[in-house]
Amino acid sequence: MLAQDWLYGHRVATPYDARVERHLKLPTEFNKHSSLAVLNLLAERIVFTDDVPSLLYDMNDNRQLTFEGVLGSAKLPYDCFWIEYNTMIGMGTDEPDLDHCSYGALIQRIGSIGVRMYIIIGLKWNDADMISTLAYVVDFDKWPPIEPSVKHGGRMALTFSVAYAFNYERIMRGKGTAATADLGSVVNELIFGIFLVTQPKVYSDEQVKWKASHKRARVERNKPPLLEYRKIRLHICKPSKHYTTRPTGIGGDSVDTESAAAVQHRRYHKVMGHFRHYVNHEPPHTVWIEPHYRGDPALGVTFTERDVTR
């Protein structure tokens, strides 16, 4: 996991490391003197087990989505969260011993509409530990980060500024350079991950075809062929791990989160922002549920990591 590898493994230091550590490091024990606001400091973790970029580009090629549509509708699931994925896209064949590349970002809401993204890259070679570094810090003046671009003839385009980059001078030489394009691609992929995780589904692809005998029967009756189609199933955000701190003085060592008592009085936790579909209403509609807090602090405080897969 990139977050843990960056925190405790081999990394190249940067001036922004302490800020990211403050939100990624989990407390090892409950401090009875700390406020429940400590949950605001912890970044909820979202870990994609699939290659997010390949999924994005496949869906774009299949015209299942557009980059403009993703950028214009992505909502933040939390005010402070971490998202990561592995990929080999863009790695080429120059590094035959490279096992995989990991991308992750700590994403924070700044003020009422601004957002800051701390992007970390990790490289894992065969038979070697991962080496990681905080590669970029980018700022968005508003979210969603899209607005009309004069350069693109008034079309909507991704907009952000670079506060820090390991290759800052190359990026500042001018837009259109390879360094700028690479950063733009990484930001697009991370935003797609954010977009995907707020949908109440997990992506899988099923080709639906009609039997050959059925097709022949329609031809014999001079009927047009039936449309073959792809059935897309999306099912996102399966909770995977729970890191819980529990106040002292309450009997027992742990609480069963699925017990009747815990269901009624859940531990204090963040609820991820998500879309809710009212399909049985007239007319059917979708609303955005803002991230919020829920639960009983007396039962403890729970932090959730989500593994996201197809």
Summary of the structure (lengths in Angstrom):
residues: 310
radius of gyration: 22.6
end to end distance: 18.0
largest distance: 79.8
contacts: 875
relative contact order: 0.16
helix: 24%
strand: 36%
